[in-house]
Amino acid sequence: VNLPFLVLHGEDDTVTDPGVSIGLYETASSRDKTLKLYAGMWHGLTSGEPDSNIDMVFADIVAWLESHTILYPMPGTPAHAVVNQSSNWTGQSGFKNGRRSSRPHPHQRASILCGLKGRSVLNKDM
């Protein structure tokens, strides 16, 4: 592997030995690699764990993706209007005097996060 990658593994996983992920991390030739081991967590990091653990895993995934994402403006947006400081892409209409406006950018509604079926927050009771 020589591209940026993220490896997540539960330290108490009995299905796949965490040593496999550690070995992948250590031998990968990528200069941009991240290994995150979760103490006390099992194989299903995003299912079968308490909600607080699942939230932590998704937060780590989102943070990693944000740190590895380049935001591109929507067609027709002036280049000076693009702000790349958060996960919420905000063009010209989302800022006023250099501060975030309460009005969201029209394209800000969409988000993609696998496994949440369109929800931005996981709730097992839903």
Backbone as JSON, one array per atom type, in Angstrom:
{
  "sequence": "VNLPFLVLHGEDDTVTDPGVSIGLYETASSRDKTLKLYAGMWHGLTSGEPDSNIDMVFADIVAWLESHTILYPMPGTPAHAVVNQSSNWTGQSGFKNGRRSSRPHPHQRASILCGLKGRSVLNKDM",
  "N": [[0.85, -1.18, 0.0], [0.68, 2.13, -0.95], [-0.69, 4.46, -0.86], [-2.47, 7.06, 0.97], [-3.76, 5.77, 3.99], [-6.05, 4.42, 6.43], [-6.15, 2.5, 9.29], [-8.21, 0.77, 11.4], [-8.77, -0.88, 14.45], [-10.04, -3.13, 16.86], [-8.69, -3.72, 20.03], [-9.38, -5.97, 21.51], [-10.3, -7.8, 19.69], [-11.36, -10.91, 18.62], [-11.82, -12.2, 16.29], [-10.22, -11.34, 14.15], [-6.84, -11.11, 14.51], [-5.37, -8.37, 16.15], [-2.71, -7.97, 15.58], [-2.39, -8.41, 12.87], [-3.32, -6.07, 11.64], [-1.51, -4.3, 12.75], [0.84, -5.29, 11.63], [0.3, -4.76, 8.9], [0.28, -1.96, 8.96], [2.93, -1.44, 9.77], [4.47, -2.51, 7.67], [3.59, -1.33, 5.33], [4.3, 0.77, 2.57], [3.49, 3.35, 2.36], [3.78, 6.8, 3.13], [1.94, 8.24, 4.41], [0.08, 7.17, 6.71], [-2.18, 5.77, 9.07], [-2.75, 4.28, 12.15], [-5.16, 3.12, 14.31], [-5.88, 1.83, 17.32], [-8.38, 0.44, 19.32], [-8.93, 0.3, 22.64], [-10.35, -2.32, 24.52], [-12.33, -2.82, 22.67], [-14.1, -4.8, 20.19], [-14.42, -6.86, 17.24], [-16.46, -5.79, 15.56], [-16.46, -2.71, 15.04], [-18.26, -0.67, 14.42], [-20.68, -1.71, 14.99], [-22.51, -3.53, 17.41], [-21.16, -2.54, 19.54], [-21.14, -0.29, 22.39], [-23.05, 2.76, 22.02], [-21.49, 5.05, 22.51], [-18.9, 4.19, 21.93], [-19.17, 3.56, 19.21], [-19.8, 6.07, 18.19], [-17.35, 7.33, 18.71], [-15.62, 5.92, 16.98], [-16.74, 6.55, 14.43], [-16.36, 9.32, 14.56], [-13.57, 9.45, 14.53], [-13.08, 8.38, 11.98], [-14.35, 10.28, 10.33], [-12.87, 12.57, 11.03], [-10.34, 11.8, 10.07], [-10.89, 11.55, 7.32], [-11.63, 14.2, 6.77], [-9.18, 15.44, 7.17], [-7.83, 14.55, 5.0], [-9.01, 15.44, 2.72], [-9.63, 17.42, -0.09], [-11.32, 20.29, -0.74], [-13.46, 21.26, -3.31], [-14.75, 23.96, -5.22], [-18.22, 24.54, -6.02], [-19.47, 24.53, -9.38], [-19.28, 27.74, -10.86], [-18.85, 29.14, -8.51], [-16.99, 31.72, -7.1], [-13.44, 31.56, -6.79], [-12.3, 32.79, -4.54], [-14.26, 32.51, -2.64], [-14.28, 30.06, -1.48], [-13.87, 28.17, 1.4], [-11.74, 26.25, 3.29], [-11.85, 25.04, 5.95], [-13.35, 23.41, 7.52], [-15.49, 20.49, 7.87], [-17.83, 21.12, 6.64], [-18.62, 22.18, 3.59], [-18.5, 25.39, 2.53], [-19.57, 27.94, 0.6], [-19.66, 31.16, -0.95], [-22.19, 32.17, -0.02], [-22.38, 31.2, 2.55], [-20.87, 32.58, 4.39], [-20.42, 35.61, 6.17], [-18.89, 38.63, 6.38], [-16.52, 37.28, 6.97], [-17.28, 35.41, 8.85], [-19.15, 32.5, 9.85], [-22.35, 32.24, 8.52], [-25.74, 31.94, 9.68], [-27.33, 30.84, 7.82], [-27.31, 28.01, 5.84], [-25.14, 26.86, 3.21], [-26.5, 26.26, -0.03], [-25.77, 23.78, -1.1], [-24.95, 22.34, 1.01], [-26.47, 20.49, 2.28], [-26.17, 17.78, 1.61], [-24.56, 14.79, 2.62], [-22.19, 12.18, 2.93], [-21.87, 9.17, 4.43], [-20.97, 6.09, 5.0], [-23.04, 3.46, 6.09], [-24.73, 4.82, 7.81], [-27.15, 5.34, 6.67], [-27.97, 7.82, 5.55], [-28.33, 9.36, 7.83], [-26.86, 11.72, 10.04], [-26.1, 11.14, 12.54], [-25.67, 8.29, 14.49], [-28.14, 6.24, 15.87], [-29.15, 3.71, 17.75], [-31.71, 3.15, 18.6], [-33.48, 3.94, 16.69]],
  "CA": [[0.0, 0.0, 0.0], [1.47, 3.35, -0.96], [-1.6, 5.6, -0.79], [-2.89, 7.31, 2.35], [-4.76, 4.82, 4.47], [-6.42, 4.41, 7.84], [-6.43, 1.16, 9.8], [-8.88, 0.79, 12.69], [-8.87, -2.25, 14.94], [-10.31, -3.31, 18.28], [-7.61, -4.49, 20.68], [-9.91, -7.23, 22.03], [-10.86, -8.53, 18.56], [-11.02, -12.34, 18.61], [-12.05, -12.69, 14.94], [-8.98, -11.03, 13.43], [-5.8, -10.69, 15.45], [-4.92, -7.0, 15.92], [-1.35, -8.01, 15.04], [-2.47, -8.34, 11.41], [-3.4, -4.65, 11.3], [-0.23, -3.7, 13.13], [1.79, -5.7, 10.59], [0.0, -3.99, 7.69], [0.74, -0.59, 9.19], [4.4, -1.39, 9.84], [5.12, -2.89, 6.41], [3.1, -0.52, 4.21], [5.29, 1.74, 2.13], [2.9, 4.68, 2.38], [4.3, 7.73, 4.13], [0.76, 8.79, 5.07], [-0.69, 6.03, 7.22], [-2.65, 5.96, 10.43], [-3.24, 3.08, 12.84], [-5.9, 3.46, 15.52], [-6.32, 0.66, 18.06], [-9.38, 0.82, 20.32], [-8.85, -0.55, 23.83], [-11.61, -2.88, 24.99], [-13.32, -2.99, 21.6], [-14.02, -6.07, 19.5], [-14.3, -6.88, 15.79], [-17.44, -4.9, 14.93], [-16.26, -1.38, 15.63], [-19.42, 0.19, 14.19], [-21.9, -2.44, 15.35], [-22.29, -4.42, 18.54], [-20.45, -1.8, 20.58], [-21.98, 0.79, 22.94], [-23.16, 3.93, 21.14], [-20.37, 5.98, 22.71], [-17.76, 3.65, 21.18], [-19.46, 3.7, 17.79], [-19.64, 7.5, 17.9], [-15.92, 7.62, 18.71], [-15.05, 5.36, 15.75], [-17.17, 7.39, 13.31], [-15.69, 10.63, 14.69], [-12.19, 9.26, 14.07], [-13.12, 8.21, 10.53], [-14.68, 11.58, 9.73], [-11.71, 13.46, 11.23], [-9.28, 11.39, 9.15], [-11.33, 11.93, 5.97], [-11.53, 15.66, 6.66], [-7.77, 15.83, 7.08], [-7.31, 14.05, 3.74], [-9.94, 15.84, 1.68], [-9.5, 18.73, -0.7], [-12.66, 20.75, -1.11], [-13.52, 21.96, -4.58], [-15.95, 24.79, -5.3], [-19.27, 24.18, -6.96], [-19.33, 25.33, -10.6], [-19.81, 29.09, -10.77], [-18.48, 29.79, -7.26], [-15.68, 32.37, -7.21], [-12.4, 30.86, -6.04], [-12.06, 33.43, -3.24], [-15.37, 32.22, -1.73], [-14.14, 28.71, -0.93], [-13.18, 28.11, 2.69], [-11.41, 24.86, 3.56], [-11.49, 24.98, 7.36], [-14.21, 22.49, 8.26], [-16.09, 19.45, 7.03], [-18.97, 21.68, 5.93], [-18.19, 23.03, 2.48], [-19.28, 26.61, 2.54], [-19.19, 28.89, -0.42], [-19.86, 32.57, -0.73], [-23.39, 32.49, 0.74], [-22.33, 30.68, 3.91], [-20.06, 33.43, 5.25], [-20.69, 37.04, 6.13], [-17.81, 39.32, 7.08], [-15.52, 36.32, 7.43], [-17.82, 34.51, 9.88], [-20.19, 31.61, 9.36], [-23.72, 32.72, 8.59], [-26.67, 30.91, 10.15], [-27.95, 30.26, 6.63], [-26.39, 27.06, 5.23], [-24.93, 26.88, 1.76], [-27.53, 25.4, -0.63], [-25.27, 22.44, -1.4], [-24.41, 21.8, 2.25], [-27.39, 19.49, 2.81], [-25.76, 16.41, 1.33], [-23.38, 14.23, 3.26], [-22.06, 10.76, 2.64], [-21.16, 8.42, 5.46], [-21.41, 4.72, 4.82], [-23.54, 2.76, 7.26], [-25.67, 5.61, 8.6], [-28.39, 5.45, 5.9], [-28.35, 9.2, 5.38], [-28.35, 10.09, 9.09], [-25.54, 12.21, 10.42], [-25.81, 10.61, 13.87], [-26.17, 6.93, 14.65], [-28.96, 6.01, 17.04], [-29.61, 2.33, 17.64], [-33.12, 3.06, 18.93], [-34.3, 4.41, 15.57]],
  "C": [[0.89, 1.23, 0.0], [0.61, 4.61, -1.03], [-1.93, 5.89, 0.67], [-3.92, 6.28, 2.79], [-4.89, 4.87, 5.98], [-6.76, 2.99, 8.22], [-7.02, 1.32, 11.19], [-9.05, -0.64, 13.17], [-9.17, -2.24, 16.44], [-9.23, -4.18, 18.91], [-8.08, -5.83, 21.21], [-10.58, -8.07, 20.95], [-10.4, -9.98, 18.62], [-11.26, -12.97, 17.24], [-10.79, -12.52, 14.1], [-7.98, -10.49, 14.44], [-5.38, -9.25, 15.15], [-3.5, -6.93, 15.36], [-1.32, -7.94, 13.53], [-2.51, -6.87, 10.97], [-2.11, -3.93, 11.64], [0.83, -4.03, 12.09], [1.58, -4.95, 9.29], [0.54, -2.57, 7.83], [2.26, -0.51, 9.13], [5.07, -1.66, 8.5], [4.68, -2.06, 5.21], [4.12, 0.55, 3.86], [4.76, 3.17, 2.13], [3.55, 5.54, 3.47], [3.16, 8.33, 4.93], [-0.13, 7.63, 5.5], [-1.02, 6.28, 8.68], [-3.17, 4.64, 10.96], [-3.92, 3.54, 14.12], [-6.39, 2.16, 16.14], [-7.25, 1.12, 19.18], [-9.35, -0.18, 21.48], [-10.25, -1.02, 24.22], [-12.65, -3.12, 23.92], [-13.03, -4.26, 20.8], [-13.93, -5.88, 17.99], [-15.23, -5.86, 15.11], [-17.39, -3.51, 15.52], [-17.47, -0.46, 15.47], [-20.75, -0.54, 14.4], [-21.57, -3.38, 16.5], [-21.49, -3.79, 19.67], [-21.43, -0.78, 21.18], [-21.97, 2.0, 22.01], [-21.99, 4.88, 21.29], [-19.12, 5.5, 21.97], [-17.95, 3.83, 19.68], [-19.3, 5.16, 17.37], [-18.17, 7.87, 17.81], [-15.27, 7.12, 17.41], [-15.45, 6.22, 14.55], [-16.52, 8.76, 13.37], [-14.25, 10.54, 14.21], [-12.13, 9.12, 12.55], [-13.36, 9.55, 9.85], [-13.5, 12.53, 9.86], [-10.59, 13.1, 10.26], [-9.64, 11.79, 7.71], [-11.23, 13.43, 5.77], [-10.09, 16.1, 6.48], [-7.14, 15.39, 5.76], [-8.18, 14.44, 2.55], [-9.63, 17.25, 1.2], [-10.89, 19.13, -1.15], [-12.58, 21.56, -2.39], [-14.8, 22.78, -4.63], [-16.97, 24.21, -6.27], [-19.08, 25.03, -8.21], [-19.99, 26.7, -10.43], [-19.47, 29.82, -9.49], [-17.12, 30.44, -7.43], [-14.66, 31.68, -6.31], [-12.18, 31.47, -4.67], [-13.14, 33.11, -2.22], [-15.23, 30.87, -1.05], [-13.33, 28.76, 0.35], [-12.96, 26.65, 3.02], [-10.96, 24.72, 5.01], [-12.34, 24.0, 8.14], [-14.76, 21.45, 7.3], [-17.27, 19.99, 6.24], [-18.48, 22.6, 4.85], [-19.09, 24.24, 2.49], [-18.73, 27.55, 1.5], [-19.55, 30.29, 0.01], [-21.06, 32.86, 0.17], [-23.35, 32.01, 2.18], [-21.53, 31.53, 4.87], [-20.46, 34.88, 5.08], [-19.63, 37.72, 6.97], [-16.8, 38.35, 7.68], [-16.0, 35.36, 8.5], [-18.96, 33.69, 9.29], [-21.56, 32.24, 9.58], [-24.6, 31.6, 9.11], [-27.36, 30.23, 8.98], [-26.97, 29.3, 5.98], [-26.25, 27.28, 3.73], [-25.94, 25.94, 1.14], [-27.06, 23.99, -0.93], [-24.76, 21.74, -0.14], [-25.27, 20.67, 2.81], [-26.85, 18.07, 2.68], [-24.54, 16.02, 2.15], [-23.37, 12.74, 2.98], [-21.26, 10.13, 3.76], [-21.74, 7.02, 5.44], [-21.91, 4.14, 6.14], [-24.56, 3.54, 8.07], [-26.99, 5.85, 7.88], [-28.89, 6.89, 5.84], [-28.39, 10.02, 6.66], [-26.96, 10.58, 9.41], [-25.15, 11.72, 11.81], [-26.42, 9.22, 13.96], [-26.97, 6.84, 15.93], [-29.56, 4.63, 16.9], [-31.1, 2.19, 17.89], [-34.03, 3.47, 17.78], [-34.82, 3.24, 14.77]]
}
